[in-house]
Amino acid sequence: MRQAKILYKDEEVGILTQHDDGSFTFRYYDTWIADSKKPGISLTLPKIEQEYHSKFLFSFFYNMLPEGSNKQVVCKHNRIDKDDYFGLLMISAKNDSVGAVRVVKIENS
């Protein structure tokens, strides 16, 4: 299992998890949901209390990934398999992402 914090304008919004079977869940923090002034991170992931589940990386996060030659360079430089979307997301959306959302890996202790 791998996890990442999802940040919106540098505020923690929720947790993205890749499970051992390759499926994904995303859950907003209760404090984010309780604040009516805080937005959802995307139209496809509106603010709700329940966890979102998917067999594949959610399209919102998938669309944050580099493509083509940029993807090849990032994968080669960081020794990431081209099909490891979660790993690629951790590298490419950590500091430099388009828009207000960033993805920061949670290191398991």
RAWO-V550167 format. One record per run of one state. SS is the DSSP state (helix for helix, strand for strand, loop for the rest). FROM is the first residue (numbers start at 1). TO is the last residue. Records with the same first field share a line. If there is no record, write none. Layout:
# RAWO-V550167
SS->FROM-TO / FROM-TO
This chain:
# RAWO-V550167
loop->1-1 / 9-10 / 19-23 / 29-29 / 35-41 / 43-44 / 46-51 / 55-58 / 63-67 / 79-84 / 93-100 / 107-109
strand->2-8 / 11-18 / 24-28 / 42-42 / 45-45 / 52-54 / 101-106
helix->30-34 / 59-62 / 68-78 / 85-92
